[in-house]
Amino acid sequence: MHHSTLNLDVFDFELPDDENEMASIATPDIGATLCFDHHDPEIVNRLGTRRLDG
């Protein structure tokens, strides 16, 4: 199948009828991340200086 045809497959999804899942989608963004705050200078510095090779 050609890639452009595969890319169009994103339009054939359906949202579930589950009210709990729909409510979680509709929940407003709280403006904070659950992982880490990339606006916090201490976190940015820690991530920017972390070595991945050991």
DOPA-538096 format. One record per atom (N, C-alpha, C, CB): residue number from 1; residue in three letters; atom name; x, y, z. Coordinates in pm, 1 decimal. Glycine has a CB too. Layout:
[NUM, "ALA", "CA", [X, Y, Z]],
...
This chain:
[1, "MET", "N", [84.7, -117.7, 0.0]],
[1, "MET", "CA", [0.0, 0.0, 0.0]],
[1, "MET", "C", [89.5, 124.3, 0.0]],
[1, "MET", "CB", [-96.5, -0.3, 122.7]],
[2, "HIS", "N", [52.6, 223.4, -72.7]],
[2, "HIS", "CA", [130.2, 346.1, -84.0]],
[2, "HIS", "C", [119.6, 427.1, 45.0]],
[2, "HIS", "CB", [82.5, 429.6, -204.4]],
[3, "HIS", "N", [226.3, 499.8, 80.8]],
[3, "HIS", "CA", [230.3, 574.7, 206.4]],
[3, "HIS", "C", [119.9, 679.6, 216.7]],
[3, "HIS", "CB", [364.6, 641.5, 221.5]],
[4, "SER", "N", [88.6, 746.9, 108.2]],
[4, "SER", "CA", [-16.1, 849.0, 115.7]],
[4, "SER", "C", [-151.2, 786.0, 145.9]],
[4, "SER", "CB", [-23.4, 928.5, -15.4]],
[5, "THR", "N", [-175.4, 666.0, 98.2]],
[5, "THR", "CA", [-299.4, 594.6, 130.2]],
[5, "THR", "C", [-301.0, 557.0, 278.0]],
[5, "THR", "CB", [-314.5, 467.9, 42.0]],
[6, "LEU", "N", [-187.9, 512.8, 328.7]],
[6, "LEU", "CA", [-178.8, 479.2, 470.9]],
[6, "LEU", "C", [-199.6, 601.8, 558.0]],
[6, "LEU", "CB", [-43.7, 415.7, 502.2]],
[7, "ASN", "N", [-147.8, 715.0, 516.2]],
[7, "ASN", "CA", [-164.5, 838.2, 592.9]],
[7, "ASN", "C", [-310.4, 879.8, 603.5]],
[7, "ASN", "CB", [-84.1, 949.8, 530.1]],
[8, "LEU", "N", [-390.1, 850.1, 503.9]],
[8, "LEU", "CA", [-531.9, 886.0, 507.5]],
[8, "LEU", "C", [-612.1, 797.7, 602.3]],
[8, "LEU", "CB", [-590.8, 877.5, 368.6]],
[9, "ASP", "N", [-554.5, 687.5, 646.2]],
[9, "ASP", "CA", [-624.2, 597.8, 738.4]],
[9, "ASP", "C", [-648.7, 659.9, 875.6]],
[9, "ASP", "CB", [-545.5, 470.5, 754.6]],
[10, "VAL", "N", [-590.6, 774.7, 905.4]],
[10, "VAL", "CA", [-613.3, 839.5, 1035.0]],
[10, "VAL", "C", [-754.7, 894.5, 1045.7]],
[10, "VAL", "CB", [-512.3, 951.9, 1056.9]],
[11, "PHE", "N", [-826.5, 905.9, 935.0]],
[11, "PHE", "CA", [-960.0, 964.4, 937.2]],
[11, "PHE", "C", [-1071.0, 861.9, 960.1]],
[11, "PHE", "CB", [-984.8, 1036.6, 808.4]],
[12, "ASP", "N", [-1035.6, 735.8, 980.6]],
[12, "ASP", "CA", [-1141.1, 635.7, 997.2]],
[12, "ASP", "C", [-1155.0, 587.7, 1141.9]],
[12, "ASP", "CB", [-1113.8, 517.3, 907.1]],
[13, "PHE", "N", [-1115.3, 671.1, 1239.1]],
[13, "PHE", "CA", [-1128.9, 631.5, 1378.3]],
[13, "PHE", "C", [-1261.9, 679.9, 1434.2]],
[13, "PHE", "CB", [-1012.7, 686.3, 1461.6]],
[14, "GLU", "N", [-1303.9, 622.4, 1543.9]],
[14, "GLU", "CA", [-1426.1, 664.1, 1611.3]],
[14, "GLU", "C", [-1396.6, 683.0, 1758.8]],
[14, "GLU", "CB", [-1539.8, 561.0, 1590.5]],
[15, "LEU", "N", [-1457.6, 784.2, 1817.8]],
[15, "LEU", "CA", [-1445.4, 803.7, 1961.3]],
[15, "LEU", "C", [-1537.6, 705.2, 2032.3]],
[15, "LEU", "CB", [-1479.1, 950.1, 2001.0]],
[16, "PRO", "N", [-1496.8, 656.6, 2148.2]],
[16, "PRO", "CA", [-1577.8, 558.1, 2219.9]],
[16, "PRO", "C", [-1704.4, 620.4, 2278.6]],
[16, "PRO", "CB", [-1495.6, 493.7, 2330.8]],
[17, "ASP", "N", [-1802.7, 536.0, 2305.2]],
[17, "ASP", "CA", [-1926.1, 581.1, 2369.8]],
[17, "ASP", "C", [-1912.5, 584.0, 2521.5]],
[17, "ASP", "CB", [-2042.4, 491.0, 2330.1]],
[18, "ASP", "N", [-1799.6, 536.7, 2573.4]],
[18, "ASP", "CA", [-1774.9, 531.8, 2716.9]],
[18, "ASP", "C", [-1774.6, 673.1, 2775.2]],
[18, "ASP", "CB", [-1641.3, 460.6, 2746.5]],
[19, "GLU", "N", [-1867.0, 702.5, 2866.8]],
[19, "GLU", "CA", [-1879.6, 837.0, 2923.8]],
[19, "GLU", "C", [-1756.0, 876.3, 3003.9]],
[19, "GLU", "CB", [-2003.4, 845.2, 3012.6]],
[20, "ASN", "N", [-1692.6, 783.0, 3074.7]],
[20, "ASN", "CA", [-1574.0, 815.2, 3153.4]],
[20, "ASN", "C", [-1458.8, 858.1, 3064.7]],
[20, "ASN", "CB", [-1532.6, 696.2, 3238.1]],
[21, "GLU", "N", [-1440.8, 788.4, 2954.6]],
[21, "GLU", "CA", [-1332.0, 823.6, 2863.9]],
[21, "GLU", "C", [-1360.1, 957.8, 2797.6]],
[21, "GLU", "CB", [-1312.4, 714.3, 2757.4]],
[22, "MET", "N", [-1482.9, 981.8, 2760.0]],
[22, "MET", "CA", [-1517.9, 1109.9, 2699.3]],
[22, "MET", "C", [-1500.6, 1223.4, 2799.4]],
[22, "MET", "CB", [-1662.0, 1106.9, 2646.7]],
[23, "ALA", "N", [-1531.8, 1200.2, 2925.6]],
[23, "ALA", "CA", [-1514.4, 1303.1, 3028.8]],
[23, "ALA", "C", [-1367.0, 1335.1, 3047.6]],
[23, "ALA", "CB", [-1576.4, 1257.4, 3162.4]],
[24, "SER", "N", [-1279.9, 1233.7, 3041.9]],
[24, "SER", "CA", [-1137.3, 1259.5, 3058.2]],
[24, "SER", "C", [-1081.7, 1338.2, 2940.3]],
[24, "SER", "CB", [-1061.2, 1128.3, 3074.0]],
[25, "ILE", "N", [-1136.4, 1318.3, 2822.1]],
[25, "ILE", "CA", [-1094.3, 1395.0, 2705.4]],
[25, "ILE", "C", [-1137.6, 1541.1, 2720.7]],
[25, "ILE", "CB", [-1153.1, 1334.0, 2575.5]],
[26, "ALA", "N", [-1254.5, 1561.9, 2777.7]],
[26, "ALA", "CA", [-1309.8, 1696.3, 2791.7]],
[26, "ALA", "C", [-1252.9, 1771.8, 2911.9]],
[26, "ALA", "CB", [-1459.8, 1688.4, 2803.6]],
[27, "THR", "N", [-1179.7, 1703.6, 2999.3]],
[27, "THR", "CA", [-1123.9, 1768.3, 3116.8]],
[27, "THR", "C", [-1023.7, 1874.9, 3073.8]],
[27, "THR", "CB", [-1057.3, 1664.9, 3209.9]],
[28, "PRO", "N", [-1037.0, 1994.4, 3130.2]],
[28, "PRO", "CA", [-945.3, 2101.2, 3088.9]],
[28, "PRO", "C", [-801.1, 2073.5, 3132.8]],
[28, "PRO", "CB", [-991.9, 2234.8, 3146.3]],
[29, "ASP", "N", [-709.8, 2126.1, 3056.0]],
[29, "ASP", "CA", [-567.7, 2115.0, 3086.7]],
[29, "ASP", "C", [-538.8, 2195.6, 3212.6]],
[29, "ASP", "CB", [-480.1, 2164.2, 2967.3]],
[30, "ILE", "N", [-466.6, 2136.3, 3306.5]],
[30, "ILE", "CA", [-437.4, 2205.7, 3432.5]],
[30, "ILE", "C", [-312.6, 2292.0, 3423.3]],
[30, "ILE", "CB", [-421.3, 2105.1, 3544.9]],
[31, "GLY", "N", [-246.3, 2288.8, 3308.7]],
[31, "GLY", "CA", [-129.5, 2372.7, 3288.8]],
[31, "GLY", "C", [-3.0, 2320.1, 3352.7]],
[31, "GLY", "CB", [-156.7, 2507.1, 3340.6]],
[32, "ALA", "N", [-1.3, 2194.7, 3392.2]],
[32, "ALA", "CA", [117.1, 2135.0, 3453.5]],
[32, "ALA", "C", [138.9, 1997.1, 3393.2]],
[32, "ALA", "CB", [102.4, 2126.4, 3608.5]],
[33, "THR", "N", [261.4, 1955.3, 3392.8]],
[33, "THR", "CA", [294.1, 1824.0, 3341.3]],
[33, "THR", "C", [297.3, 1722.8, 3454.4]],
[33, "THR", "CB", [427.7, 1826.8, 3267.8]],
[34, "LEU", "N", [270.4, 1598.9, 3422.9]],
[34, "LEU", "CA", [276.2, 1493.8, 3522.9]],
[34, "LEU", "C", [417.1, 1436.8, 3536.3]],
[34, "LEU", "CB", [178.4, 1383.2, 3488.2]],
[35, "CYS", "N", [503.5, 1463.0, 3439.3]],
[35, "CYS", "CA", [639.7, 1407.5, 3440.4]],
[35, "CYS", "C", [737.5, 1502.6, 3506.5]],
[35, "CYS", "CB", [686.3, 1376.3, 3298.2]],
[36, "PHE", "N", [758.7, 1616.0, 3447.2]],
[36, "PHE", "CA", [848.6, 1718.5, 3500.4]],
[36, "PHE", "C", [812.4, 1850.5, 3436.2]],
[36, "PHE", "CB", [998.5, 1683.0, 3474.6]],
[37, "ASP", "N", [849.4, 1957.4, 3503.2]],
[37, "ASP", "CA", [819.9, 2090.9, 3453.0]],
[37, "ASP", "C", [938.4, 2141.2, 3371.4]],
[37, "ASP", "CB", [787.8, 2188.3, 3569.5]],
[38, "HIS", "N", [924.7, 2142.4, 3240.2]],
[38, "HIS", "CA", [1034.8, 2185.1, 3154.5]],
[38, "HIS", "C", [1056.6, 2336.2, 3157.0]],
[38, "HIS", "CB", [1009.6, 2140.2, 3012.9]],
[39, "HIS", "N", [976.4, 2409.0, 3236.5]],
[39, "HIS", "CA", [996.3, 2552.9, 3255.2]],
[39, "HIS", "C", [1076.7, 2580.7, 3382.6]],
[39, "HIS", "CB", [860.4, 2625.6, 3261.1]],
[40, "ASP", "N", [1098.3, 2479.6, 3464.1]],
[40, "ASP", "CA", [1173.3, 2493.3, 3589.0]],
[40, "ASP", "C", [1322.7, 2494.5, 3557.0]],
[40, "ASP", "CB", [1138.4, 2377.7, 3688.7]],
[41, "PRO", "N", [1393.0, 2605.7, 3585.7]],
[41, "PRO", "CA", [1535.5, 2614.7, 3551.1]],
[41, "PRO", "C", [1620.0, 2502.1, 3610.5]],
[41, "PRO", "CB", [1590.2, 2747.2, 3597.2]],
[42, "GLU", "N", [1589.3, 2457.4, 3730.3]],
[42, "GLU", "CA", [1665.7, 2348.3, 3791.5]],
[42, "GLU", "C", [1651.2, 2218.8, 3710.9]],
[42, "GLU", "CB", [1619.5, 2325.6, 3936.8]],
[43, "ILE", "N", [1529.6, 2188.9, 3668.4]],
[43, "ILE", "CA", [1505.0, 2068.4, 3587.9]],
[43, "ILE", "C", [1572.6, 2080.7, 3452.0]],
[43, "ILE", "CB", [1353.3, 2044.4, 3570.0]],
[44, "VAL", "N", [1561.3, 2197.0, 3389.5]],
[44, "VAL", "CA", [1624.1, 2218.2, 3258.9]],
[44, "VAL", "C", [1774.9, 2200.5, 3269.3]],
[44, "VAL", "CB", [1590.4, 2358.4, 3204.3]],
[45, "ASN", "N", [1834.8, 2254.5, 3374.4]],
[45, "ASN", "CA", [1978.3, 2240.2, 3394.3]],
[45, "ASN", "C", [2015.3, 2093.9, 3416.4]],
[45, "ASN", "CB", [2024.7, 2325.4, 3512.9]],
[46, "ARG", "N", [1938.7, 2025.1, 3497.2]],
[46, "ARG", "CA", [1966.4, 1884.2, 3523.9]],
[46, "ARG", "C", [1957.3, 1800.0, 3395.7]],
[46, "ARG", "CB", [1868.5, 1830.3, 3629.5]],
[47, "LEU", "N", [1854.8, 1826.5, 3315.6]],
[47, "LEU", "CA", [1839.5, 1752.6, 3190.2]],
[47, "LEU", "C", [1947.7, 1789.7, 3089.5]],
[47, "LEU", "CB", [1701.8, 1778.6, 3130.1]],
[48, "GLY", "N", [1987.6, 1917.0, 3089.2]],
[48, "GLY", "CA", [2087.3, 1963.4, 2994.0]],
[48, "GLY", "C", [2227.9, 1917.6, 3024.9]],
[48, "GLY", "CB", [2085.0, 2110.4, 2988.0]],
[49, "THR", "N", [2253.9, 1881.3, 3148.7]],
[49, "THR", "CA", [2388.6, 1839.2, 3186.2]],
[49, "THR", "C", [2398.5, 1688.5, 3212.0]],
[49, "THR", "CB", [2433.1, 1914.8, 3309.3]],
[50, "ARG", "N", [2290.6, 1618.3, 3196.5]],
[50, "ARG", "CA", [2289.0, 1472.4, 3223.1]],
[50, "ARG", "C", [2363.9, 1400.2, 3112.6]],
[50, "ARG", "CB", [2142.4, 1418.1, 3233.6]],
[51, "ARG", "N", [2451.2, 1311.7, 3152.0]],
[51, "ARG", "CA", [2524.8, 1228.3, 3056.6]],
[51, "ARG", "C", [2452.1, 1095.5, 3041.4]],
[51, "ARG", "CB", [2672.4, 1205.8, 3103.0]],
[52, "LEU", "N", [2433.9, 1053.4, 2919.2]],
[52, "LEU", "CA", [2362.2, 929.8, 2892.6]],
[52, "LEU", "C", [2455.5, 809.5, 2877.9]],
[52, "LEU", "CB", [2279.1, 945.3, 2767.9]],
[53, "ASP", "N", [2584.3, 832.0, 2876.7]],
[53, "ASP", "CA", [2677.9, 721.3, 2854.8]],
[53, "ASP", "C", [2732.1, 661.5, 2984.4]],
[53, "ASP", "CB", [2792.9, 768.5, 2769.9]],
[54, "GLY", "N", [2674.5, 694.7, 3094.6]],
[54, "GLY", "CA", [2722.5, 628.0, 3214.3]],
[54, "GLY", "C", [2709.1, 706.5, 3333.7]],
[54, "GLY", "CB", [2858.2, 590.4, 3200.9]],
